[in-house]
Amino acid sequence: MVEDNLKRIYGELPPGVKLVAVSKFHPSSVILSAYQAGQRCFGENRPQEFAAKARELPGDIEWHFIGHLQTNKLKLVLPYASMVESVDSLHLLDSIENWGKANGRIISVLLELHLGAEETKGGFTEDEITGILESVSGTDAVNPYPHVRFCGLMGMATNTDDNSRVEADFIRIREFKERLDSSFPDLKDFRELSIGMSNDWKIAVHQGATIVRIGTAIFGPR
Ligand SMILES: *Cc1c(COP(=O)(O)O)cnc(C)c1O
């Protein structure tokens, strides 16, 4: 079943768009069946669960952390994460920089843009993200984040069945990304646009997603 779901999604996913299989709440045995079907990139959103799975599953898995990350949980996540997609505060960003410096690592991150209507959802404003990139861009800048690789933006659309609403959210983040690309042409790593989940990934791909994060459509309900 997992194998069929993956096959179906890859059949429709344009080449070059990365599929993060979101395996949160599902046991390692289920992740292994996706692994045996060829899937190598997985996403988790809880630090404890993430660390436990990363320790016991094959070492060539590319793990993305996609949930809210408290700074006291960094040491569970950063040793294993290929990318932290959900950086949503300056406090977290500063802590990632400090961890990278202390551990001799450069951590790949996406900056989460607050999208959608929900007040509860995390993420930066556009101005905050622009400010961060201003601080690391340009030859004169003293980069405050030498141990952070800024790889792009992540966003979650409004949770609604109204596809036009979802599309409007994705258009907003795509257009913001395009403005950043023209403002900061020196930031060569800033390439990724991680948008799209089980219910809206086709809309996201249409709006230029380079990463989609799909759970339910691969693994079934949680
Ligand atoms: C759970 C989760 C997903 C996957 O959601 P599905 O609807 O199950 O595909 C994607 N992104 C984030 C940030 C999530 O927390």
The ligand as an SDF file (V2000), in Angstrom:
LIG
                    3D

 15 15  0  0  0  0  0  0  0  0999 V2000
    2.0820   16.6680    9.1720 C   0  0  0  0  0  0  0  0  0  0  0  0
    2.7240   17.6680    8.2940 C   0  0  0  0  0  0  0  0  0  0  0  0
    2.7210   17.4990    6.8960 C   0  0  0  0  0  0  0  0  0  0  0  0
    2.0430   16.3480    6.1850 C   0  0  0  0  0  0  0  0  0  0  0  0
    0.6610   16.4870    6.2640 O   0  0  0  0  0  0  0  0  0  0  0  0
   -0.3110   15.4900    5.4300 P   0  0  0  0  0  0  0  0  0  0  0  0
   -1.5630   16.2660    5.3220 O   0  0  0  0  0  0  0  0  0  0  0  0
   -0.4520   14.2630    6.2620 O   0  0  0  0  0  0  0  0  0  0  0  0
    0.3210   15.2240    4.1450 O   0  0  0  0  0  0  0  0  0  0  0  0
    3.3920   18.4510    6.1350 C   0  0  0  0  0  0  0  0  0  0  0  0
    4.0040   19.4990    6.7020 N   0  0  0  0  0  0  0  0  0  0  0  0
    4.0280   19.7010    8.0320 C   0  0  0  0  0  0  0  0  0  0  0  0
    4.7390   20.8770    8.5740 C   0  0  0  0  0  0  0  0  0  0  0  0
    3.3760   18.7980    8.8690 C   0  0  0  0  0  0  0  0  0  0  0  0
    3.3930   19.0090   10.1930 O   0  0  0  0  0  0  0  0  0  0  0  0
  1  2  1  0
  2  3  1  0
  2 14  2  0
  3  4  1  0
  3 10  2  0
  4  5  1  0
  5  6  1  0
  6  7  2  0
  6  8  1  0
  6  9  1  0
 10 11  1  0
 11 12  2  0
 12 13  1  0
 12 14  1  0
 14 15  1  0
M  END
$$$$
